Amino acid sequence: MTEQLNLPAPQGDPVAGPAIAMRGLGKRFGDVVAVKGIDLDVPRGAFFGLVGPNGAGKTTTLSMATGLLRPDSGRVLVLGHDVWSDPVAAKQLIGILPDGLRTFDRLTGLQLIVYAGLLHGLSREVAQARADELLKALGLTDAQGKLVVDYSAGMTKKVTLATALIHAPRVLVLDEPFEAVDPVSAATIRGILTDVVAAGGTVVLSSHVMDLVERICSHVAVISDGLVLAQGTVDEVRSGSSLEERFVDLVGGSTEVEGLAWLRTSSD
Ligand SMILES: Nc1ncnc2c1ncn2[C@@H]1O[C@H](COP(=O)(O)OP(=O)(O)OP(=O)(O)O)[C@@H](O)[C@H]1O
């Protein structure tokens, strides 16, 4: 059961509220409190970047926001639908690219994308036609008959992205969509996501690449140690600096390397 916390209620308005509203989200794994009470509004139509150091809680937060991981506390509304009490409606509205979750990798790339379309209620004909277009756009046509288990990391990322897109969701939640992807494919993916936002959709992505977030996102949240340190438009958050400088200011830590003297000595 998710505990109801005494926090401002999210706007449950499916027409005018935020695309995603998270309130008091918390998650503990044994002794580790991965997420400590996250309140985050993703505005409708935003291209939203979630950034934070390794282990900050990004994947845990996105997994809870998309119904893949049950929170210990808090709630999440997607376009006004509670992800946990109204999961069918919420999940029909979102496309998810999870990080590191096993997929049905004994299917071919084509089968996996068509299967995702069928699960979302598309007819076989529409699912097949959209799968062909997605495979072509993502440069996977030649590999469409190969088992996904035999795909490279970047190919797996792209085929999983295709499964997130096939039902034309109004909200896309993508955990590190550019990781392991080659520059040409990355440009294609940026183009697809920009088109989704231009058509009124909402995209949330996590990334470690500050330049990319600064370039393509309208909004950003910085999280560290399971808490939101800053959120707003990219201009508001970077407040005159580069996003990378602001990130280092907010998150702290030194970029100076101490020790490792042995690594700088030749071993021959
Ligand atoms: N299934 C799990 N079991 C135990 N601990 C976990 C589990 N998943 C995450 N954690 C811990 O929760 C914390 C947050 O992890 P999470 O994967 O959400 O971070 P992240 O911000 O996505 O990191 P990265 O940028 O490295 O991908 C870390 O301390 C991690 O070790």
The ligand as an SDF file (V2000), in Angstrom:
LIG
                    3D

 31 33  0  0  0  0  0  0  0  0999 V2000
   16.9940   -3.2210   -6.6260 N   0  0  0  0  0  0  0  0  0  0  0  0
   17.8070   -2.5730   -5.7820 C   0  0  0  0  0  0  0  0  0  0  0  0
   18.2560   -3.1560   -4.6720 N   0  0  0  0  0  0  0  0  0  0  0  0
   19.0610   -2.5020   -3.8030 C   0  0  0  0  0  0  0  0  0  0  0  0
   19.4860   -1.2300   -3.9650 N   0  0  0  0  0  0  0  0  0  0  0  0
   19.0740   -0.6020   -5.0850 C   0  0  0  0  0  0  0  0  0  0  0  0
   18.2270   -1.2270   -6.0550 C   0  0  0  0  0  0  0  0  0  0  0  0
   17.9830   -0.3350   -7.0490 N   0  0  0  0  0  0  0  0  0  0  0  0
   18.6570    0.7860   -6.7210 C   0  0  0  0  0  0  0  0  0  0  0  0
   19.3100    0.6280   -5.5350 N   0  0  0  0  0  0  0  0  0  0  0  0
   20.1100    1.6580   -4.8570 C   0  0  0  0  0  0  0  0  0  0  0  0
   19.3270    2.8450   -4.8220 O   0  0  0  0  0  0  0  0  0  0  0  0
   20.1360    3.9780   -5.0740 C   0  0  0  0  0  0  0  0  0  0  0  0
   19.5950    4.7280   -6.2850 C   0  0  0  0  0  0  0  0  0  0  0  0
   19.8050    3.9290   -7.4590 O   0  0  0  0  0  0  0  0  0  0  0  0
   19.2690    4.3710   -8.8870 P   0  0  0  0  0  0  0  0  0  0  0  0
   19.5560    3.2390   -9.8210 O   0  0  0  0  0  0  0  0  0  0  0  0
   17.8860    4.8420   -8.7630 O   0  0  0  0  0  0  0  0  0  0  0  0
   20.2300    5.6190   -9.2120 O   0  0  0  0  0  0  0  0  0  0  0  0
   20.4890    6.3890  -10.5890 P   0  0  0  0  0  0  0  0  0  0  0  0
   20.3990    7.8450  -10.2540 O   0  0  0  0  0  0  0  0  0  0  0  0
   19.5770    5.8920  -11.6390 O   0  0  0  0  0  0  0  0  0  0  0  0
   21.9980    5.9880  -10.8910 O   0  0  0  0  0  0  0  0  0  0  0  0
   22.8310    5.9110  -12.2890 P   0  0  0  0  0  0  0  0  0  0  0  0
   22.9910    7.3120  -12.7690 O   0  0  0  0  0  0  0  0  0  0  0  0
   24.1380    5.3230  -11.8260 O   0  0  0  0  0  0  0  0  0  0  0  0
   22.0710    5.0100  -13.2220 O   0  0  0  0  0  0  0  0  0  0  0  0
   21.5680    3.4680   -5.2200 C   0  0  0  0  0  0  0  0  0  0  0  0
   22.1840    3.5700   -3.9540 O   0  0  0  0  0  0  0  0  0  0  0  0
   21.3770    2.0130   -5.5990 C   0  0  0  0  0  0  0  0  0  0  0  0
   22.4790    1.2430   -5.1650 O   0  0  0  0  0  0  0  0  0  0  0  0
  1  2  1  0
  2  3  1  0
  2  7  2  0
  3  4  2  0
  4  5  1  0
  5  6  2  0
  6  7  1  0
  6 10  1  0
  7  8  1  0
  8  9  2  0
  9 10  1  0
 10 11  1  0
 11 12  1  0
 11 30  1  0
 12 13  1  0
 13 14  1  0
 13 28  1  0
 14 15  1  0
 15 16  1  0
 16 17  2  0
 16 18  1  0
 16 19  1  0
 19 20  1  0
 20 21  2  0
 20 22  1  0
 20 23  1  0
 23 24  1  0
 24 25  2  0
 24 26  1  0
 24 27  1  0
 28 29  1  0
 28 30  1  0
 30 31  1  0
M  END
$$$$
